[in-house]
């Protein structure tokens, strides 16, 4: 059956400290299972209403879509059509949804830093799936029971996300001191295959838990 979305504050104080509490007077997301299809929703700031499509599987898949590879979206859209779950892309620019992917929609947020991350952190719930390369966002989501993978197929878990945060902060410090650390390797066939396999694994776990 379709799971209803409950209104709640962020689950951890760490997320509250980083991104703040919901502002009074703003719109809130409707309950899950709403029947109004939508392709794109304009959101002012980090908060706002969100319309969704009826999903055959009572989970949502969230994509932090500001910087994700195009291939990731294609793999997710195919899985959305095949399995019938709801997919929500959150980004600063407006994103087009391919024809025939009725379970997918997009949320456009304002262009301030971390607004897309904040939106996902405040709307995802335990048992959902998220795709992001942002390690602080991944840590926040793992802490509330969301299954999280990055576009290269690595899963963030309670066992490894703390170490990933430490490495990320160390590398940021090195770059801040003027050390050239290099960038990520190119996104190729190996990365696409790793991501597709990881997505299949987490979707299987997410759907079995419903």
Secondary structure, 3 states (H helix, E strand, C coil): CCCCCCCCCCCCHHHHHHHCCCCCCCCCCCCCCCCCCCCEEECCCCCCCCCCCCCCCCCEEEEECCCCCHHHHHHHHHHHHHHCCEEEEEECCCCCCCCCCCCEEEEECCCCCCHHHHHHHHHCCCCCEEECCCHHHHHHHHCCCCEEECCCCCEECCCCHHHHHHHHHHHHHHHHCCCCCCCCCCCCHHHHHHHHHHHHHHHHHHHHCC
